[in-house]
Amino acid sequence: MNPVRKRRLVITLLILGAVAVATALSIFALQRNMTYLYSPSEVDAGKAPAAHPFRLGGIVKEGSVHRVPDTLTTEFVITDRFQSIPVTYTGILPDLFRVGQSTITTGSMVNGRFVATKVLAKHDATYMPPQVAQAIAKAKEAHRIPKAAQGGGAP
Amino acid sequence: MHRLGSPPTFYRFAGALRPWLMLVALAAAVVGLYGGLVLAPPDYQQGDAYRIMFIHVPSAWMSLFVYAFMAVAGLVALVWRVKLAEVIAMECAPAGAAFTLITLATGSLWGKPMWGTWWTWDARLTSELVLFFLYLGVIGLYHAFEDRRRGARAASLLALVGIVNLPIVHYSVQWWNTLHQGSTVDWLNLGRSSIAPSMLWPLLVMALATHLYFFASILGRSRIGLLSLESGKQWVRQRVGGQPAQPTGART
């Protein structure tokens, strides 16, 4: 490689390296601000802001969804399997909202209840036909009754 | 390789290759779309609404791939000052911007019914939007210069520097809590992907189609770019005019 090209290559790579380092440092510095949501455990530990709204994320606890009759209000519990927080929401729920689904709610804590102004459902990145989902559910059910039937083998 | 870098040779080579690439790309797109929209079963949670991913996911992959391709061409343009690399890098930007826009638009259309919102400022969505602005920046910077070759080199530097955004887009769903789901396709072990094979194969065929379409499109666009950059040169006159080159340099 002739010296002119070599110099250009070195300068270009130096610029690229400097920008990469600067970006990495700013992302590292912004780490806290880039947190999109808090889990119930983090809220319990007092990490979530008390004064202004934040996002609470977790799984909709089984058997906790309760619709208040004649209103759009839904009450449910968000859990990360360690801590749970009761949530109240008035409005239309997204299609993917269901029990056991990852859900992100925006709102603030009012007397120990999280009053949500927005509910978003998170997709679990799994795609399968309904028949397969049913088969898996059936297999799980079958495995649950005879506790230690066989090791593995489930789809 | 060296000879392929010369504009007349590339012009001929690209002209011969382009129709074939385009044909295979179209065939793959027809097969992929038929497989995705008709043959693939509905999803257990989303029903038929998930089918937008057969457009969204290949476009998203392309938005990253085209950027990487543009940055490499930009590096060659910057260091070796190869005319062809400048043209290719600059022609990548509109194609990449289009793929990014399709990604953002289809994601938004899917997000409203599924997530419950058109848009949210999570790390994945935001970094993809930054990618779109980077493409626009490259296009804008290129056209801001009177001298096209200087413009191409300046924009190449921007393209190269912007490459730091690619890992951010890709890993954002792992590094931070995002609303956007993580990766479904496991490239190291396709069988371990959390997607049924009947849905995976149309997705991969669509990915092939978009890549081939991109290369066909870039070959065609680069030919035009070379023609206009080299207008007035002998080989262009012979190609375009069909009449013998005039002895004096009278440009049309």
Interface residues (C-beta under 8 A of the other chain):
Chain A: R5 R8 L9 T12 I15 L16 V19 A20 T23 I27 M34 T35 Y36 L37 G57 I92 L93 P94 D95 L96 F97 R98 I104 K118 V119 L120 A121 K122 H123 D124 A125 T126 Y127 M128 P129 P130 Q131 V132 A133 Q134
Chain B: P41 P42 D43 Y44 Q45 Q46 A49 Y50 M53 L75 L78 V79 W80 P113 M114 W115 G116 T117 T120 D122 A123 L157 L160 V161 I163 V164 N165 I168 W176 N177 T178 L179 Q181 G182 S183 T184 S194 I195 A196 S198 M199
